Amino acid sequence: MASPRITVSIRDPGLGLVRAADNKFIYFGCSSKGTVNSIVPVTTPAAVEDTFGDGPLAEALAYGLSVAGGPQWGCRLTGTVVGAAGAVTATRVSTSTGLITVAGAAFDAYEVVVEIMASGTVAVATFRFSLDGGDTWSATITVPSGGTYAIARTNLTLTFVPGAGPIMFERGDKHAFTSTAPHYSSTELALGMDAILPFVSLQPDIDIDAVVFTGKSMTGAAAATLFGALSIKLDALEPFYRYLRAILDGGSGDTRTNAKTAFAAVAHRRICVPWGELDLASGKPFPGWGAPRQLALVAVAGIAARELCSTDLAYSAPGPIPGATKLYYDEFVSAEMDDARFTTLRTWPGTTGFFINNARLKSPIGSDYEYWQEGRVVDVATRETVKGQLPFMSAGFETNVNGTIEETEALTIEAGVKDRLRAQLLDPKRVNGKKGHVSAVNYTVDRTTNYALTRVIYSKTAVRPLQYAKEFVTEIGMALNVGA
């Protein structure tokens, strides 16, 4: 029998404690472990690693938790497209003959650099590796005598082949390759979305605000196909009183021209489509993986999960995107994708860091819902209207002689719904400390319909949104009288 004991595990990095989140998001995508099509809550980056391992889902979810707090929810999807490593390119100091080959289905998109730190053959030469293009490095490692080295948490194995010599591996040599991440099909996306209703039926008090589909589409056409499948599933949730926004990559693996062409014919007022990439501090770093190249989607989703429903994600006062170190497409410089209703990232001259340019919804032309926050506040209004009406469902109401609802009865219904709308949209403080996520909101019951005949109470909820400044036009010059 074992002696009594206490077991302690010191996590490094630590437990990754996070604050309580203002929003509830479900992240979908591919990961190295987890039950497929099962929606699971996580509250810390450490819990993400334990539950989902590694991959695009785990990375986006860990970043979202680190930025926005928790809990958030994750759902692993089957990846029809398997992650794969590309060819290895050697950059040699002189005449070394050693080669490195790579095998395995990659868990994520890696930019691998293997640098030889001490010359020699197997069991003599040493190396270090980076998975994020040289931003972060592992410790120095001796090449194993058998020549193979499995890079932890990547599913990739390196094989060191000495060659003819006399120099096998030389200090300063670099061997580099990239890998693609696993990805899901439109069918697998639909199966993930189908898990939402069973999930919320067991937890009806949880109001999910948005879904995030992680991972990069390598072509604009593939991204547009996923967009179509997602549109159908979002529409199907509305009859069940589930009003969700969605964030989906716009084909960041393709050219801007191809992405714009593919998305020109699709639209949906609930979906935000980020395009672009950036280097972003990982929410769950490990040796060689600290600031990998990530989708703009990861940053946009993290900030969307952090901000209040009325906050424009382009609002710069809270500061730049946390952990961002490099931008690969700058909307300020190129000014190309925003007009096509993609959500992109940008710089501001004279300001350090990177920002969201506009949090666009890929709505039809002419829609009232141009920006993410405009949709979010109406989602809240819709949700609270439904909850406010529920206590009056199947209640008995007095009518006038013409069958219309009696005035005090109408006022009672209105008061119940208005109380909920006021509590959620008018009383809370928005990001600048002033009260109100909207300028005004009202709920009215129709007094003209013959309710006795139809047994239907018609009503309207009207929201007057905040207006968001998108341009300053300023004149500057010299003057003798400059005022106060």
C-alpha positions in Angstrom: 0.0 0.0 0.0 1.3 3.5 -0.9 2.1 5.9 1.9 -0.1 8.9 2.2 1.1 11.8 0.1 0.1 15.1 -1.5 0.8 15.5 -5.2 1.4 19.1 -6.5 1.8 20.1 -10.2 3.3 23.5 -10.9 2.1 24.7 -14.3 4.6 26.7 -16.4 3.1 28.8 -17.9 0.7 29.1 -15.0 -3.0 28.4 -14.7 -3.8 31.4 -16.9 -6.6 32.7 -14.7 -8.9 35.0 -16.6 -11.7 37.5 -15.7 -15.4 36.8 -16.2 -16.4 37.4 -19.8 -19.1 39.9 -20.9 -20.0 37.7 -23.9 -20.4 34.1 -24.5 -18.9 32.7 -27.7 -18.7 29.1 -29.2 -15.5 28.5 -31.1 -15.5 25.7 -33.7 -12.5 24.2 -35.5 -9.9 21.5 -35.8 -7.8 20.4 -32.9 -5.5 17.5 -31.9 -7.9 16.1 -29.4 -11.5 16.5 -28.0 -14.8 14.9 -28.7 -16.1 15.8 -32.2 -19.3 18.0 -32.4 -19.4 18.3 -28.6 -19.7 21.8 -27.1 -17.5 22.1 -24.0 -16.9 25.1 -21.7 -13.4 26.2 -20.9 -12.3 28.9 -18.5 -8.5 29.1 -18.8 -5.9 28.6 -21.5 -4.6 25.6 -19.5 -8.1 24.1 -19.7 -8.0 24.6 -23.5 -4.8 22.7 -23.8 -6.1 19.9 -21.6 -9.4 19.7 -23.5 -8.5 20.4 -27.1 -4.7 20.0 -27.3 -3.3 22.0 -30.2 -4.5 23.3 -33.5 -6.5 26.3 -34.9 -9.4 25.8 -32.5 -7.2 25.6 -29.4 -5.1 28.7 -30.5 -8.1 30.9 -31.2 -9.9 29.8 -28.0 -6.9 30.3 -25.8 -6.3 33.8 -27.3 -10.0 34.7 -26.8 -9.9 33.6 -23.1 -6.7 35.6 -22.5 -8.2 38.8 -24.0 -11.9 38.5 -23.2 -12.1 36.2 -20.2 -14.3 33.2 -19.6 -16.1 31.0 -19.7 -16.1 30.4 -23.5 -17.0 27.2 -25.3 -15.2 25.1 -27.8 -16.4 22.5 -30.3 -14.0 20.2 -32.2 -14.8 19.5 -35.9 -13.6 16.6 -38.0 -11.0 17.8 -40.4 -11.5 16.4 -43.8 -8.5 18.4 -45.0 -5.4 17.0 -43.2 -2.5 19.2 -42.1 0.6 18.7 -44.2 4.2 19.8 -44.2 5.9 21.2 -47.3 9.4 20.7 -48.7 12.4 21.5 -46.6 14.8 24.2 -47.9 18.3 24.2 -46.7 20.4 27.4 -46.4 24.0 26.3 -45.8 27.1 28.1 -44.5 29.4 26.1 -46.8 29.6 22.5 -48.1 27.6 20.5 -45.5 25.7 17.5 -47.0 23.2 16.8 -44.2 19.5 16.8 -45.0 16.4 17.1 -42.9 13.2 15.5 -43.9 9.8 15.9 -42.2 6.8 13.6 -41.8 3.4 13.7 -40.1 0.0 15.4 -40.4 0.6 18.8 -38.8 -1.7 20.0 -36.1 -1.4 23.6 -37.1 0.2 26.0 -39.6 3.8 26.2 -38.6 6.7 28.2 -40.0 9.5 25.9 -39.0 13.2 26.8 -38.9 15.8 24.3 -37.7 19.1 25.9 -37.0 22.3 23.9 -36.5 24.1 25.2 -33.3 27.1 22.8 -33.3 28.7 21.0 -36.2 28.9 17.3 -36.6 26.8 14.2 -37.4 24.1 12.5 -35.5 24.6 12.2 -31.8 27.2 15.0 -32.1 25.6 18.0 -33.9 23.1 20.2 -32.0 20.2 22.2 -33.2 17.3 24.4 -32.1 14.0 24.9 -33.8 11.4 27.6 -34.2 7.8 27.0 -35.1 6.9 30.7 -35.7 9.4 31.7 -38.3 12.2 32.5 -35.9 10.3 34.7 -33.4 10.6 32.0 -30.7 13.2 29.3 -30.2 13.5 26.0 -28.4 16.4 25.1 -26.2 19.5 23.6 -27.9 19.1 19.8 -28.5 21.6 17.1 -29.5 20.6 15.4 -32.8 19.5 11.9 -31.6 21.7 9.0 -32.5 18.8 7.4 -34.5 18.4 10.6 -36.5 14.7 11.2 -35.7 13.3 13.9 -33.5 9.5 14.3 -32.8 8.6 18.0 -32.2 6.3 17.9 -29.3 2.7 19.0 -29.8 2.9 19.3 -33.6 2.6 15.7 -34.8 5.7 16.4 -37.0 8.9 14.3 -36.9 12.2 15.5 -38.2 14.7 13.0 -39.7 18.4 14.1 -39.8 20.1 12.4 -42.8 23.9 13.0 -42.6 24.8 12.7 -46.2 28.3 12.0 -47.7 30.3 14.5 -45.6 32.9 15.3 -44.7 30.7 18.1 -43.1 27.3 16.7 -42.2 25.6 19.4 -40.3 27.4 22.7 -39.9 26.9 25.4 -37.3 24.8 28.2 -38.9 23.0 26.0 -41.4 19.2 26.5 -41.5 16.6 24.1 -42.7 13.1 25.6 -43.2 9.6 24.5 -44.2 6.0 25.4 -43.6 3.0 23.4 -42.9 -0.8 23.8 -43.4 -3.3 23.2 -40.7 -6.2 20.7 -40.8 -9.5 22.2 -42.0 -13.2 21.2 -42.1 -15.8 20.9 -44.9 -19.1 22.7 -45.2 -20.7 19.4 -44.1 -18.6 19.3 -41.0 -19.4 22.9 -40.3 -23.1 22.1 -40.5 -22.7 19.2 -38.1 -21.0 21.5 -35.6 -23.9 24.0 -35.9 -26.4 21.2 -35.3 -24.9 20.7 -31.9 -26.0 24.1 -30.7 -29.7 23.4 -30.1 -29.1 20.2 -28.1 -26.5 22.1 -26.1 -28.7 25.1 -25.3 -31.8 22.9 -24.5 -29.8 21.5 -21.6 -28.7 25.0 -20.5 -31.5 27.3 -21.5 -30.2 30.1 -19.2 -27.1 30.5 -21.3 -27.4 33.1 -24.1 -24.8 32.5 -26.7 -23.8 35.7 -28.4 -21.7 34.5 -31.4 -20.0 31.6 -33.0 -16.5 31.6 -34.4 -15.3 29.3 -37.1 -11.5 29.1 -36.7 -9.0 28.0 -39.4 -7.9 29.4 -42.7 -9.6 28.7 -46.0 -7.0 28.4 -48.7 -9.2 29.8 -51.4 -11.8 32.4 -51.6 -14.2 30.0 -53.2 -13.8 27.5 -50.4 -14.5 30.2 -47.9 -17.6 31.4 -49.7 -18.9 27.8 -49.7 -18.5 27.7 -45.9 -20.2 31.1 -45.7 -23.2 29.7 -47.5 -23.5 26.7 -45.2 -23.2 28.9 -42.2 -25.9 31.3 -43.4 -28.4 28.4 -43.7 -27.7 27.2 -40.1 -27.9 30.7 -38.6 -31.3 31.3 -40.2 -32.4 27.9 -38.9 -31.7 29.0 -35.3 -33.9 32.1 -35.4 -37.2 30.2 -35.0 -35.8 28.8 -31.8 -35.1 32.3 -30.4 -31.4 32.0 -30.8 -29.9 35.1 -32.4 -26.2 34.6 -33.0 -23.6 36.6 -34.9 -20.8 34.6 -36.6 -17.2 35.2 -37.5 -15.6 33.2 -40.4 -12.4 33.6 -42.4 -12.7 35.1 -45.8 -10.1 33.0 -47.7 -7.0 34.5 -46.2 -4.9 31.7 -48.0 -5.9 33.2 -51.3 -5.3 36.5 -53.1 -7.3 39.6 -52.3 -8.7 39.6 -55.9 -9.9 36.0 -55.6 -11.4 36.5 -52.2 -13.4 39.6 -53.3 -14.6 37.8 -56.4 -15.7 34.7 -54.4 -17.6 36.8 -51.9 -19.2 39.3 -54.3 -22.3 37.1 -54.8 -22.9 36.1 -51.1 -24.3 38.1 -48.2 -25.8 37.6 -44.8 -26.4 40.2 -42.1 -25.2 38.0 -39.3 -21.7 37.1 -40.5 -18.5 39.0 -40.1 -15.7 38.0 -42.5 -12.2 38.9 -41.5 -9.4 38.7 -44.1 -5.7 38.8 -43.5 -3.0 37.6 -41.1 -0.7 38.9 -38.3 1.9 37.7 -35.9 0.1 37.3 -32.6 1.2 36.1 -29.1 -0.1 32.7 -28.4 -2.5 32.2 -25.6 -0.9 28.8 -24.9 2.8 29.1 -25.8 5.2 26.2 -25.8 8.9 25.7 -26.9 9.4 27.3 -30.4 5.8 28.6 -30.5 5.4 32.0 -29.0 4.2 34.6 -31.6 2.9 32.5 -34.6 1.4 33.8 -37.7 -2.4 33.8 -37.1 -5.5 34.8 -38.9 -7.0 38.3 -38.5 -10.0 36.3 -37.4 -8.3 35.3 -34.2 -7.7 38.9 -33.1 -11.2 40.0 -34.3 -12.9 37.2 -32.4 -11.0 37.9 -29.2 -11.8 41.6 -29.2 -15.4 40.9 -30.2 -15.7 38.6 -27.2 -14.2 41.2 -24.9 -16.2 44.3 -25.9 -19.7 45.4 -24.9 -22.5 44.9 -27.4 -22.5 48.6 -28.3 -18.7 49.0 -28.8 -17.4 49.4 -32.3 -14.6 47.0 -32.5 -12.7 49.7 -34.5 -12.8 52.0 -31.4 -9.1 52.7 -30.7 -9.3 54.2 -27.2 -9.0 50.7 -25.5 -5.6 50.3 -27.2 -4.1 48.2 -30.0 -4.7 44.5 -30.5 -3.1 42.7 -27.5 0.0 40.7 -28.4 0.1 41.7 -32.1 3.7 42.2 -33.4 3.4 42.2 -37.2 0.8 42.8 -39.8 0.8 41.2 -43.2 -2.0 43.2 -44.8 -2.6 46.8 -43.7 -5.9 48.3 -44.8 -4.6 51.8 -44.1 -1.9 51.3 -46.8 -3.8 49.2 -49.3 -7.4 50.4 -48.8 -8.8 47.5 -50.8 -10.8 45.0 -48.8 -13.0 47.2 -46.6 -15.1 48.4 -49.5 -15.9 44.8 -50.3 -17.2 44.4 -46.7 -14.4 42.4 -45.3 -13.1 43.0 -41.8 -9.4 43.9 -41.9 -6.7 45.2 -39.7 -4.7 48.4 -40.0 -2.1 50.8 -38.6 -2.6 54.4 -37.5 0.3 56.8 -38.4 2.2 57.9 -35.3 0.5 55.2 -33.1 2.2 52.0 -32.0 0.3 48.7 -32.6 -2.4 47.4 -34.9 -6.2 48.0 -34.9 -9.4 46.7 -36.5 -10.2 48.9 -39.4 -14.0 48.3 -39.4 -15.9 45.4 -37.9 -18.0 44.8 -41.0 -20.9 42.5 -41.4 -21.2 40.9 -44.9 -24.8 42.2 -45.1 -26.7 42.8 -48.4 -26.3 46.2 -49.9 -28.8 48.6 -48.3 -29.0 46.6 -45.0 -29.3 48.5 -41.7 -26.7 46.2 -40.3 -23.3 47.5 -41.6 -21.2 47.0 -38.5 -20.9 44.2 -35.9 -22.2 46.3 -33.0 -25.3 47.4 -34.9 -26.3 43.7 -35.2 -25.3 42.9 -31.6 -27.5 45.5 -29.9 -30.5 44.4 -32.0 -29.8 40.8 -31.1 -30.0 41.9 -27.4 -33.2 43.8 -28.1 -34.7 40.8 -29.8 -33.7 38.4 -27.1 -35.1 40.6 -24.3 -38.3 41.3 -26.2 -38.9 37.5 -26.4 -38.2 37.0 -22.7 -40.3 40.0 -21.8 -43.3 38.7 -23.7 -43.1 35.1 -22.4 -44.9 35.8 -19.1 -47.9 37.0 -21.0 -48.1 34.0 -23.4 -51.6 32.4 -23.1 -52.7 34.9 -20.5 -56.2 36.2 -20.6 -56.7 39.9 -21.6 -59.7 42.1 -21.5 -60.9 43.5 -24.8 -62.9 46.5 -25.9 -66.3 46.0 -27.7 -64.6 46.0 -31.1 -62.3 43.2 -30.1 -59.1 45.4 -29.6 -57.0 44.9 -26.5 -58.1 47.0 -23.5 -55.7 49.9 -22.8 -54.6 48.9 -19.3 -53.8 45.4 -20.5 -51.7 46.8 -23.4 -49.9 49.1 -20.9 -49.1 46.1 -18.6 -47.5 44.1 -21.5 -45.5 47.1 -22.6 -44.3 47.8 -19.1 -43.0 44.2 -18.7 -41.1 44.2 -22.0 -39.8 47.8 -21.5 -38.4 46.9 -18.1 -36.2 44.2 -19.7 -35.1 46.4 -22.6 -34.2 49.2 -20.3 -32.2 46.9 -18.0 -30.1 45.5 -20.8 -29.8 48.4 -23.3 -30.4 51.8 -21.5 -29.2 51.4 -17.9 -25.8 49.8 -18.4 -22.8 51.9 -19.1 -21.1 51.7 -22.5 -17.3 51.7 -23.1 -16.9 55.5 -22.5 -18.7 55.4 -19.2 -21.9 57.0 -20.4 -25.2 55.1 -19.9 -26.9 53.3 -22.8 -25.9 50.9 -25.5 -28.5 52.6 -27.7 -29.8 56.1 -28.0 -33.4 55.0 -27.3 -35.6 51.9 -27.3 -39.3 51.4 -27.2 -41.9 48.7 -27.3 -45.5 49.2 -28.3 -48.6 47.0 -28.5 -50.9 47.5 -31.4 -54.3 48.8 -30.3 -56.2 48.5 -33.6 -56.2 44.8 -34.4 -59.3 42.7 -33.5 -57.5 40.6 -30.9 -60.8 38.8 -30.1 -60.9 37.5 -33.7 -57.3 36.6 -34.3 -55.9 36.0 -30.7 -52.7 37.5 -32.0 -51.1 40.5 -30.2 -49.1 42.6 -32.6 -46.2 44.6 -31.3 -43.1 46.5 -32.3 -39.7 47.0 -30.7 -37.9 50.0 -32.1 -34.2 50.7 -31.4 -32.5 54.0 -32.1 -28.8 53.0 -32.4 -25.8 55.0 -31.4 -24.0 56.6 -34.3 -20.3 55.9 -34.8 -17.9 58.5 -36.1 -16.1 57.3 -39.2 -14.5 60.5 -40.4 -13.3 63.9 -39.1 -13.0 66.7 -41.6 -10.9 69.5 -40.1 -9.5 72.8 -41.3 -6.2 73.9 -39.9 -4.5 77.2 -40.5 -3.0 80.3 -38.9 -5.3 83.0 -37.5 -4.9 86.1 -35.3 -8.1 85.3 -33.3 -8.0 81.6 -32.4 -10.8 81.9 -29.9 -10.8 80.5 -26.3 
